[in-house]
Amino acid sequence: MLDQDDILSDDEREALATVTAPRAAPQKVLIVDDNQRARDALASYLKAKGIRCLTAQNAQRALACLKDEQDIGLLITDLRMGPFDGLELIRQIRESDKAALPIIIVSGDADVPDAIAAMHLSVVDFLLKPIDLDKLMGLVRRELGIA
């Protein structure tokens, strides 16, 4: 009697799984910045590159968005904003069910202690404003798994 597992080779099984598996929807980037111009400019740039984006004007709205939206694959946040800053936002995310979410910090006003604190919170990178857009796009594509 022929075992069904022997009908297909491992390569054939993998190819079949690739073809028949449902395609995952592209994940979104959540941009958090209290400066509307900076937030909108970054969202427009990413959207022009084919990246789906959501925006939040502060950390509280970002946390609500993360709770409501299941397909956020990356967070890009400013550091300096109220009522609590980007580092506190990251701390709260790291203590939540979204703890593994990749996070990139962009800041125009950061110092060495901020950068060290960010690295202890396992951020992907810490970019200073004005942002190197080529570097940012490389990070975004890598974190979202886009070729």
TAGI-V35949 format. One record per run of one state. SS is the DSSP state (hx for helix, st for strand, lp for the rest). FROM is the first residue (numbers start at 1). LEN is the number of residues. Records with the same first field share a line. If there is no record, write none. Layout:
BEGIN
SS = FROM-LEN, FROM-LEN
END
This chain:
BEGIN
lp = 1-3, 7-3, 21-7, 33-3, 49-4, 57-2, 69-3, 78-8, 95-7, 108-4, 121-4, 129-4, 145-3
hx = 4-3, 10-11, 36-13, 59-10, 86-9, 112-9, 133-12
st = 28-5, 53-4, 72-6, 102-6, 125-4
END
